[in-house]
Amino acid sequence: METAMNGYAENTATFRCETKLLPGTPVMVTDSGTVSAAGGTFCGVALSWRDGFAAVQLAGYVSLPYSGTKPAVGYQVLTADADGKVKAAASGSAGLQRLVVDADSTNIGFIL
């Protein structure tokens, strides 16, 4: 039987965002009520962008491409790379632990 995590505890908020973001871009808060593409620790994932505002998923399940070595399932410290992909951080790196629930050769699914 297949399993699905889509829709689990999703939580979305709208932030100002000057630079157009593609859906699936990890973001970080850069100023009061403002986000931009993350290059390190991220708070959520852009779902859409329009007219200087981004809808950002802050909780729930997401599936994103990763770079580097395939992250293991279980709790992992994940950060965003310069290309908008996520990666497992080196031991002791700053970042938030996320629950990785599935992984294949290109994407990992995790709980924000």
C-alpha positions as CSV (number, residue, x, y, z in Angstrom):
1,M,0.0,0.0,0.0
2,E,1.2,3.5,-0.9
3,T,1.4,6.2,1.8
4,A,0.9,9.9,1.4
5,M,1.9,12.8,3.6
6,N,0.5,15.6,1.4
7,G,-1.8,17.9,3.3
8,Y,-0.4,16.9,6.8
9,A,-0.7,19.9,9.1
10,E,-0.1,22.5,6.4
11,N,0.1,26.1,7.6
12,T,0.6,29.0,5.2
13,A,1.2,32.7,5.7
14,T,1.7,35.7,3.3
15,F,4.9,37.7,3.5
16,R,6.4,40.6,1.5
17,C,9.0,39.5,-0.9
18,E,10.7,41.8,-3.4
19,T,12.3,39.1,-5.6
20,K,10.1,36.7,-7.5
21,L,10.3,33.2,-6.1
22,L,9.5,29.9,-7.8
23,P,7.3,27.4,-5.9
24,G,9.4,25.1,-3.8
25,T,12.0,27.7,-2.9
26,P,13.2,27.5,0.7
27,V,12.9,30.9,2.3
28,M,14.0,32.8,5.4
29,V,12.7,35.8,7.2
30,T,15.0,38.8,6.4
31,D,13.0,41.7,7.8
32,S,9.8,42.4,9.6
33,G,7.1,40.5,7.6
34,T,9.5,39.9,4.7
35,V,11.1,36.8,3.3
36,S,13.7,36.0,0.6
37,A,15.3,32.9,-0.8
38,A,17.3,31.1,1.9
39,G,21.0,30.2,1.7
40,G,21.2,28.3,5.0
41,T,18.6,27.9,7.7
42,F,15.1,28.2,6.3
43,C,11.7,28.7,7.9
44,G,9.5,27.5,5.2
45,V,8.9,27.0,1.5
46,A,7.4,29.4,-1.1
47,L,4.2,28.1,-2.6
48,S,3.6,31.1,-4.8
49,W,4.7,34.6,-5.5
50,R,2.6,37.5,-6.9
51,D,3.0,41.3,-7.0
52,G,5.7,41.4,-4.3
53,F,4.1,38.9,-1.9
54,A,4.9,35.3,-1.3
55,A,2.6,32.6,0.2
56,V,4.9,30.5,2.4
57,Q,4.2,27.1,3.9
58,L,5.5,27.1,7.5
59,A,4.4,23.7,8.6
60,G,3.4,20.3,7.3
61,Y,4.9,18.0,4.7
62,V,7.0,19.1,1.8
63,S,9.0,17.3,-0.9
64,L,12.0,19.1,-2.3
65,P,15.0,18.3,-4.4
66,Y,18.2,17.8,-2.4
67,S,21.9,18.3,-3.1
68,G,24.9,16.2,-1.9
69,T,24.5,12.9,-0.3
70,K,21.0,11.5,0.1
71,P,19.7,12.4,3.6
72,A,18.8,9.6,5.9
73,V,15.2,9.2,7.1
74,G,14.6,10.3,10.7
75,Y,15.5,13.7,12.3
76,Q,18.1,15.5,10.3
77,V,19.5,19.1,10.3
78,L,18.6,20.5,6.9
79,T,19.7,23.7,5.3
80,A,19.2,25.4,1.9
81,D,22.0,25.6,-0.6
82,A,22.6,28.4,-3.1
83,D,20.5,26.6,-5.8
84,G,17.3,26.4,-3.8
85,K,17.8,22.7,-2.9
86,V,18.0,21.3,0.6
87,K,20.9,19.4,2.0
88,A,21.8,17.6,5.2
89,A,24.0,19.8,7.3
90,A,27.3,18.7,8.6
91,S,27.4,17.5,12.2
92,G,27.1,20.5,14.6
93,S,25.9,22.9,11.9
94,A,23.4,25.5,12.8
95,G,19.9,24.7,11.5
96,L,16.7,23.1,12.5
97,Q,16.1,19.4,12.8
98,R,13.4,18.3,10.4
99,L,11.8,14.8,10.3
100,V,12.7,13.2,6.9
101,V,10.0,10.7,6.2
102,D,11.0,9.6,2.6
103,A,13.8,10.0,0.1
104,D,14.5,8.8,-3.4
105,S,17.3,9.6,-5.9
106,T,16.3,13.3,-6.3
107,N,13.8,14.4,-3.6
108,I,13.3,14.1,0.1
109,G,10.0,14.5,1.9
110,F,10.1,16.0,5.4
111,I,8.0,17.8,8.0
112,L,8.7,21.5,8.4
